[in-house]
Amino acid sequence: MDLQDLSFAVDDGIATITLNRPTEANALSLRMSQDLHAVANHCDATPAIRAVILTATGKMFCAGGDVVSFAKAGDGVNELMRNMTTYLHGAIARFQRMNAPLIVAVNGTAAGAGLSIMLAGDIVIAASSAKFTMAYTAIGVSPDGSSSFFLPRLVGTLKAKEMMLLNPRYDAEQAKAMGLVTEIVPDGEVLARAQAIARQLANGPTQAYGVVKRLLIDSFSNGLETQMEAETRGIANLTRDTHDAREGISAFSEKRTPRFEGR
């Protein structure tokens, strides 16, 4: 892949995506959106990738959209926004529905699009010094990147309105208390902790993780009976079609540790 605004590496089944515009606070550019879409497609299409880490270089996770490029676009900003969100939203959709869990390692401030991207994580590890804010309406625009979907479901509609209209700034402890963050670690330990969790997940039943992720995302729109039918099909198909389900059942009955292979 020809990547410019992020880096991508795979090591022993774990992919690491690193936002890489540190001198611009890792602000989301059109090219970064395109790069995210490309690596998300690759992770979704590659069974050997069994866990994905998303992090950033420098002191910021992502300060939001590249507002300087918005200003430079002039009358073309409408088309720029459509292009950026097309790629960004495609990437988030892939991350949500791929089998591999997405661990977001928030090394610093997550604002605007950075917070939206963070909300798409299955596990979110935050540095103790990290700060969080929506920030969109501070420049007269509305949220994108899935935040209007996930945020009210995580914190409630009234709190989401507060975050989107008033743009309060939260520290890591406040973000964790609201359910935005899974775990807080010292600043220098964020990536190491994300890697440890990724290794644990990469050794697990990847296809079952994918079913879990899709069941949860679809539960927001399904009725009870539809959701239960999806549960039936999910568990039945896993036991019929995957090595890991058969291995897990056998290991349990034989009182031994299962050896999952992600297939």
DANORCOR-V81612 format. One record per residue. N is the residue number from 1. SS is DSSP state (alpha for helix, beta for strand, coil for the rest). BURIAL is I if it has 9 or more other ideal C-beta (glycine too) atoms within 8 Angstrom, else O. D_LAST is the distance of its C-alpha to the last C-alpha in Angstrom with 1 decimal. Layout:
BEGIN
<<N,SS,BURIAL,D_LAST> <N,SS,BURIAL,D_LAST>>
END
This chain:
BEGIN
<<1,coil,O,25.6> <2,coil,O,29.3> <3,coil,I,29.3> <4,coil,O,32.5> <5,coil,I,32.5> <6,beta,I,29.3> <7,beta,O,27.4> <8,beta,I,23.7> <9,beta,O,22.0> <10,beta,I,18.5> <11,beta,O,18.4> <12,coil,O,15.6> <13,coil,I,13.0> <14,beta,I,15.6> <15,beta,I,17.7> <16,beta,I,21.3> <17,beta,I,23.4> <18,beta,I,27.1> <19,beta,I,29.9> <20,coil,I,32.6> <21,coil,I,36.0> <22,alpha,I,37.6> <23,alpha,O,41.1> <24,alpha,I,40.6> <25,coil,I,38.9> <26,coil,I,35.5> <27,coil,I,36.9> <28,beta,I,34.7> <29,coil,I,36.1> <30,alpha,I,35.3> <31,alpha,O,33.7> <32,alpha,I,31.5> <33,alpha,I,30.4> <34,alpha,I,29.5> <35,alpha,I,27.7> <36,alpha,I,25.6> <37,alpha,I,24.7> <38,alpha,I,23.7> <39,alpha,I,21.4> <40,alpha,I,19.9> <41,alpha,I,19.1> <42,alpha,I,17.6> <43,alpha,I,15.4> <44,alpha,I,14.3> <45,alpha,O,13.8> <46,coil,O,11.9> <47,coil,O,8.1> <48,coil,O,9.4> <49,coil,I,11.5> <50,coil,I,10.2> <51,beta,I,13.8> <52,beta,I,17.0> <53,beta,I,20.6> <54,beta,I,23.6> <55,beta,I,27.0> <56,beta,I,30.3> <57,coil,O,33.0> <58,coil,I,36.5> <59,coil,O,37.9> <60,beta,I,36.6> <61,beta,I,33.2> <62,beta,I,34.4> <63,coil,I,37.9> <64,coil,I,37.1> <65,beta,I,37.9> <66,coil,I,40.0> <67,alpha,I,43.3> <68,alpha,O,45.3> <69,alpha,I,43.5> <70,alpha,I,44.2> <71,alpha,O,47.8> <72,alpha,O,48.0> <73,alpha,I,46.5> <74,alpha,O,49.6> <75,alpha,O,49.7> <76,alpha,O,46.3> <77,alpha,I,44.6> <78,alpha,O,43.6> <79,alpha,O,41.7> <80,alpha,I,40.2> <81,alpha,I,38.9> <82,alpha,O,37.4> <83,alpha,I,35.6> <84,alpha,I,34.4> <85,alpha,I,33.0> <86,alpha,I,31.3> <87,alpha,I,29.2> <88,alpha,I,28.8> <89,alpha,I,27.9> <90,alpha,I,25.3> <91,alpha,I,23.7> <92,alpha,I,23.8> <93,alpha,O,22.3> <94,alpha,I,19.3> <95,alpha,I,18.9> <96,alpha,I,19.3> <97,alpha,I,16.6> <98,coil,I,13.9> <99,coil,I,10.7> <100,coil,I,11.9> <101,beta,I,14.9> <102,beta,I,18.3> <103,beta,I,20.7> <104,beta,I,24.2> <105,beta,I,26.6> <106,beta,I,30.0> <107,coil,I,32.4> <108,coil,I,35.5> <109,beta,I,37.0> <110,beta,I,34.8> <111,beta,I,37.2> <112,coil,I,37.0> <113,alpha,I,34.0> <114,alpha,I,32.8> <115,alpha,I,32.8> <116,alpha,I,31.2> <117,alpha,I,28.3> <118,alpha,I,27.9> <119,alpha,I,27.7> <120,coil,I,24.5> <121,coil,I,22.8> <122,coil,O,20.4> <123,beta,I,22.1> <124,beta,I,25.5> <125,beta,I,27.3> <126,beta,I,30.9> <127,beta,I,33.6> <128,coil,I,36.6> <129,coil,O,38.9> <130,coil,I,36.8> <131,beta,I,38.6> <132,beta,I,37.4> <133,beta,I,39.3> <134,coil,I,38.8> <135,coil,I,41.8> <136,alpha,I,41.4> <137,alpha,I,44.7> <138,alpha,O,46.5> <139,alpha,O,46.6> <140,coil,O,47.1> <141,coil,O,43.7> <142,coil,O,41.1> <143,coil,I,37.5> <144,coil,I,34.5> <145,coil,I,30.9> <146,coil,I,29.8> <147,alpha,I,32.2> <148,alpha,I,34.2> <149,alpha,O,31.2> <150,alpha,I,29.7> <151,alpha,I,32.9> <152,alpha,I,34.8> <153,alpha,O,31.8> <154,alpha,I,31.6> <155,alpha,I,35.3> <156,coil,O,37.1> <157,alpha,O,39.0> <158,alpha,O,42.3> <159,alpha,I,40.7> <160,alpha,I,38.8> <161,alpha,O,42.2> <162,alpha,I,43.7> <163,alpha,I,41.1> <164,alpha,I,41.4> <165,alpha,O,45.2> <166,alpha,O,46.5> <167,coil,I,43.9> <168,coil,O,44.2> <169,coil,O,42.7> <170,beta,I,40.6> <171,beta,I,39.8> <172,alpha,I,36.6> <173,alpha,O,37.8> <174,alpha,I,38.8> <175,alpha,I,35.6> <176,alpha,I,33.6> <177,alpha,O,36.1> <178,coil,I,35.5> <179,coil,O,31.7> <180,coil,I,31.1> <181,coil,I,29.8> <182,coil,O,27.4> <183,beta,I,29.1> <184,beta,I,32.1> <185,beta,I,32.4> <186,coil,O,35.3> <187,alpha,O,35.5> <188,alpha,O,34.5> <189,alpha,O,31.4> <190,alpha,I,29.4> <191,alpha,I,27.1> <192,alpha,O,26.7> <193,alpha,I,25.8> <194,alpha,I,23.3> <195,alpha,I,21.7> <196,alpha,O,21.6> <197,alpha,I,19.8> <198,alpha,I,17.3> <199,alpha,I,16.6> <200,alpha,O,16.2> <201,alpha,I,13.8> <202,alpha,I,11.8> <203,coil,O,11.4> <204,coil,I,10.2> <205,coil,I,7.5> <206,alpha,I,7.3> <207,alpha,I,6.6> <208,alpha,I,9.4> <209,alpha,I,11.4> <210,alpha,I,11.5> <211,alpha,I,12.8> <212,alpha,O,15.2> <213,alpha,I,16.5> <214,alpha,I,17.2> <215,alpha,I,18.8> <216,alpha,O,21.0> <217,alpha,I,22.1> <218,alpha,I,22.9> <219,coil,O,24.8> <220,coil,O,27.6> <221,coil,O,28.5> <222,coil,I,27.5> <223,coil,O,30.0> <224,alpha,O,29.2> <225,alpha,O,28.6> <226,alpha,O,26.4> <227,alpha,I,24.3> <228,alpha,O,24.0> <229,alpha,O,23.0> <230,alpha,I,20.2> <231,alpha,I,19.2> <232,alpha,O,19.5> <233,alpha,O,17.3> <234,alpha,I,14.6> <235,alpha,I,14.5> <236,alpha,O,15.1> <237,alpha,I,12.4> <238,alpha,I,9.7> <239,alpha,I,11.4> <240,alpha,O,11.8> <241,alpha,O,8.7> <242,coil,I,5.6> <243,alpha,O,5.6> <244,alpha,I,6.2> <245,alpha,I,9.0> <246,alpha,I,10.4> <247,alpha,I,10.4> <248,alpha,I,12.0> <249,alpha,I,14.5> <250,alpha,I,15.4> <251,alpha,I,15.9> <252,alpha,O,18.1> <253,alpha,O,20.1> <254,coil,O,20.6> <255,coil,O,21.5> <256,coil,O,19.3> <257,coil,O,17.0> <258,coil,I,13.2> <259,coil,O,11.1> <260,coil,I,7.9> <261,coil,O,5.5> <262,coil,I,3.8> <263,coil,O,0.0>>
END
